[in-house]
Amino acid sequence: MIMYSEKNFGSKGSSIDVLGIVANLKETGYGVKTQSINVLSGVWVAYENPDFTGEQYILDKGFYTSFEDWGGKNYKISSVQPICLDSFTGPRRRNQIHLFSEPQFQGHSQSFEETTSQIDDSFSTKSCRVSGGSWVVYDGENFTGNQYVLEEGHYPCLSAMGCPPGATFKSLRFIDVEFSEPTIILFEREDFKGKKIELNAETVNLRSLGFNTQIRSVQVIGGIWVTYEYGSYRGRQFLLSPAEVPNWYEFSGCRQIGSLRPFVQKRIYFRLRNKATGLFMSTNGNLEDLKLLRIQVMEDVGADDQIWIYQEGCIKCRIAEDCCLTIVGSLVTSGSKLGLALDQNADSQFWSLKSDGRIYSKLKPNLVLDIKGGTQYDQNHIILNTVSKEKFTQVWEAMVLYT
């Protein structure tokens, strides 16, 4: 990312290209005055004070023309670090987290590649590197106590992880991918009653939206969310997958939610295997004429047209990453066929894979992907069909290759 001392990326002041962790910006000669930022890639955390302390600001890819854009009260930023890499550049990396007994990645270390319900009591974590996947660590055994969400990146001290001094890690869990768009509903009363607010994007300060922060119940409709007890992503954290929480206090021990954000998922590369037939979703046709191309199932041939990408609600094919899985035709009904079309941000191009294994259309939520069947030439074509618990051809297994 590029940081500027003047608003609107002004050329009169100073600027600095940031490629990694900077514990003290003042020592670089740039200073601590930042009034605009261009985040070119990744997700970053900026801190008001050196050594990753003080107020924190989450910076996603995009333009920030003034400190108000990132929720700052003033222009002071003294340290920064990347927390999420947003591109895939090689073969699948293992999900891996490395814990160190001393700050700055010194001392003894322990590495984990899978969910662990109990970390050795004699080991005290002071710094951490997440080299693959994203994780949530707990200060209690068996995934209890305070939670701290750690995305890919380097965390040279406890404060960089959002932890208070003296925090201990007793268990950790790998965060699985989620094939749905982020939507969460907050309620002022228990059991999903009373005034509510629906959110689809990050909220630095819930109170600034005019909504009571004393949240009593929560519905996570889609995506993975991180909630924080206080505004500006401070206080106790909770990682939430699609579920219903009828009593937030009983669930969390907190009486409020001050800020929250969708958990940033990178592009998910996967294959779709039909549970009933064992066949894989593939393309059928020529990319030069998308109107004639159809989506079908076929035997595993290890080709790129059987590798799919899920990103921000769209399903794209590896052979044409600028195109999305889309419903063919203007009349959307049971029996509609599927094809590929250029990304147009249309509801007919948005999908969610839910826990029942079915892939739901955003445009028609009662319709899911199914295999046409029969004895005609198009028997293996994938179509939309009304949800039916008796039809196992509607159930799919997402085999994640890499993220």
N, C-alpha and C positions, 0 to 999 in steps of 0.2 A: 504494500500500500504506500501511498505518497501522502505525507503530512505537510500542511502549509500553515505558516504563522499568521496569514491574513485570511479574511473571509473570501468566499467564492474563488478559492484557488488563486488568489492574487499573486502576481509575479514580483511585486515590489518588496515583499518580505522574503523570508528564508523558507526552504523546504527540505525534506529529507525522504529518500527512498528507503523503506523499511522492508527487509527480507526475512527477518526472524526476531528472536527475543532481544529486547533492549531493556535492561534493568534500570538504567538511568539515562534519560534522554539529554539531560544537561551535560553529561560527560561527553556526548558526541559533538558538542558545539552548536547543536541546533537550538537547544533551550527547552523550556517547558510551555511555551505559548503556542497553542494549536487552535486555529479557528476554522479550518476546513480540512477534509480528508477525502481522498479517492482510494477506496478499497478495490484493488484490481482482482484479487482472488482470495479465497479462503474466508475464514471467520476469525476475528481478532477480539481480544479484550484489552481495552485501554484503562490505565489506572491513574488516579489523580496524583499519587505519591510514588516515589522510587520503590524499587524492590517489590512491585506488584501489591501495593497496599493502598488504602483509601477507597474512594468511590470507584466503582467499576462501570464500564460502558461496553456493551456488546456491539461490535461493528461487523455487519454482513457486507457482502459485495455490493458496491454502489457508491453514490456521491453524497457527501455530507457538506453542505455549503456553509454551515455555521455550527457552533458548539450546541446550539439548541436542537439541532437535528439528531444528535446522539444522546439527548437528554441531559446534557451537562449544565451545571449552574454557572460555570465560568470556563475560561479557555485553558485551564491548567491540565496538561497530561504529562506525566513524568516517567511512565514505563508502559510497555506494550508487549504482548506476546500472541502468536497465532495459536488457536485451539482446534482448528479443523481444516484439513486439506481437502480441496474440492475437485481434484482430478485424479484419474487412475492412469498410471504410467507404466505398469508392468504386470507380471503374473500375480496371481492371487497372493496376498500377504496374510499371514496368520494373524488371528486376533490375539493381541499380546499387550500386557501391561507390566511395567517394571517398577517395583517399589525400592526405594533406597533409604538406608537408615540415617543418612546425614543430608543436609541441604546441598544443593548444587550437584546432585547425583553422585555423592561420595558415600563411603562406608560400605556396609554389607548390602546385598541386594537380593530380592526375590522376584521371580517372573511367573506370570500366570497366563494361561491360554484358554481357560474356561472358568465358568462360574464357580466360586469357592465359598462355602458357607462358614468356614472358620479359618482365620489366619493365625499363625503361631503367636501366642500371647507375648513371647519374648521379643518379637520384632516390632519396632516402632518406626513408622514411616515419616520421613522428613522431606522427601522430594520424590518425583514420579515422572516417568516417561510412558506415554501411551503410543505405541508404535503400530497398532492395528486395532481397528474397531473402536467402539465407544463403550464406556463402563460407568457403573454407578457403585461407589464404595460406601460402606456403612460403618458407623462407629460401634455397632453392636453385632454379635454373632447372629447367624441365620437371618441376615438381611433385615435387621431391626435397628432402631435408633436413627440418628441424623444421617441424611443422604448427601453425597457430593457427586455431581455429574462431571465426568472427565472425558472430554473428546480428544481426538488425536492431537498430540502436541507435547511440549516439554513444560513441566511444572517444577521450577527449581526450589520451591519452598511451600510450606503449608498454606500461606496466604494466597499464593498463586492458584491454589486449588479451591479457594473460597472457604478454607477451613480456619477456625480460630486456633490460637496457640495451644499446644498440648493435645490437639485432636488425635485420636487413634483410629486405625482401620482394623476392623475385626472380621469383615466379610466383604465380598465384592461380586458383582453380577454383570455379565456381558449383556449389552442392550441389543436385542434382536431387531431386525428391520421391520418396518410397518408399511404395508401397501395401502395407504389411504391418505387423503388430504387432511391437513390439520383443522379441526373444528372442536371447540370446547364451549360448554354452557355453564355459567356460574349462577347460583341461586342465592337469594337472601334468606331463604327459609329451608329447613330440613325437608327431605323427601321430595326435592325438586318442585317446591312451591314458592309462591311469592314473586317478587320482581326478579327478572333474569337478564343476563347479557350474554350474547353469543359472540365469540371471538375467533378469528381465523389467522391472526398475525400477532406478533409480539406486542406486549403492552408494558412499557417501562414503568408506568404509574397508573394503577387502576383507578385511584381516586380522581385523577385528572379527567377521567371520562364521566365523572359525576356519579359513579357507582359506589355503593357501600362496600368497603373492603372486608367487612365482617361476613365472610362467605360461610354458608351453612351446608350446602350440598353442591355436587359437581357431576356433570355428565361429559365424558370425553367421547365425542362422536367419531373422531378420526385423528390420525397422526399420533405422535408422541409429544408430550408437553413437559416442560419443567416449570413448576410454580415456586415462587419465593415468598417468604413470610412478609417481607417489606418491599417498598418501592426500589427501583434501580437495581434489581436482582441482588438484594441483600437478605440475610437471614436464612432460616432453614429452607432447604430445597426438598422438593418431592418430584420424582419422575412418574408420569402417569401415562399409561397405555389406554386404548379404548375400553371403557368400563364405566360403571355408575358408582358414585360415592354418595349415599343418601345422608350420611352424617359426617361432615368434614372434620369436626373436632375429634370424634371418636377415631377416625382414620389417621389423622395427622398429629393430634395434640396441639394444633395451632387454631387460633380463632379468626385468622384473617389470611387473605392472599393479597399482597401488595403489588406484585408484578409477576409476569409469566411470559413464556416464549415457546414457540414450537421447537422441538428438538431438531437440529439441522442434520438431515440425512443426505449423504452423498448419493450419486447415481447408483442404483442397484442393478447389477447384471444377473440375469437368472434365466432358467428354462421353465416352461410350464408343461407339466406332465398330467395327462388326464387320468384320474384315479380309476375309472371304469375300464378304459381300453389300454392304458399304458402307453398311448401314443402322445407325441409332443406337438405343441402348437407351432406351425410353420407358415411360410408364405407360399402362394401358388400363383405364378405369373411373372410378368416382366416389369421391372422397375421403370422402364421407359414409358410404360402406359399404365399409370396407377389405377385408372378407371376400371381396367380389366383384371387387376390383381385381387385375389381373394385370400382369406385366411382359412387354413385347414389344419387337420392333425395328420401326422404320418410317423413312420418308424424313426427311431433315433439314427440320424446319419452324421451327427457331429458337425453340422454346417452352421454358418453364421446366421442363416435365416431362422434358426431355432433358438437363437440367443436374443433375449428381450431386455429392455432397459426400463426401469420404473423411475420416474422423476417428476415430482410435484403433481402427481395425479395422472400423468400421461404414461402410456405404455408405448415404447418405441422399439423398432427392430434394429439389430446391430448392423444390418446391411443398408439401412437408410435412416440414420439417426436424426434427420431433419423432418421425418414423417412420424405420425402418430397412428395408433390403432383407432379406427373410426367406424361409425355406423354408416353403411352405404344407403343412400337415398334420403329423401325428405320425409317420408312416412316411416316413423319409428314404431315398430310393433313386434310382437312375437313372430319369429321367422325372418326378421331382417338380417341380412348378411353383413360381414365385416370386411374392411379393406384397410389400406394405408392412405393417408392424405397428409399434405403439408400441415405443420403445426399452426392452427388458427385460434387456439385458446377457446375452442367451442365446447359446450357441455357434452356434445356427442363424442368428444375425445378424452373424457375423464372417466376413470375407473377406480374401484377399490376392491381389494381382495380381503374378505372378512374371515373371521375365525372358523366359519363353517366350510371354508375352502371354495366358496363361490365368488365369482368376479362380477360385481354389480356395476350397472351403468348409472352415472350421475344424472343423465338426462331422464331416464326412466328407471327409478330405483327398484321397481318390481321385476325388472328384466335382468337376466344373467347370461353369461356365456355358456353355450351348450353345443353338442355335436348334432348335426341335422339327422343323421341316421337314414335308414331306408335302403333301397337298392339302386337308386339313380346315380348318375355320374357325380353328383355333388354330395354324396352321402357322408363324406369326411369333412365337409365344410363346417366352419364354426359359425353359429348363428346366435341371435338373441332369443331367449325363451323365458316364459314365466317361471318364477321360482317354484320348484317342486322338491320336497324332501325325498320323494321316491325316485327321483332321477339322478343316479350317481354319475351320469355323464356331465353333470353340471359342477362336479367337484374336481378341483385342480390342486396340484401340489407344486408350489414354487420352489424350485431347486436353485438356491442362491449360489452363483459362481464366484462373484467378488463384488466389492463395493468401492 
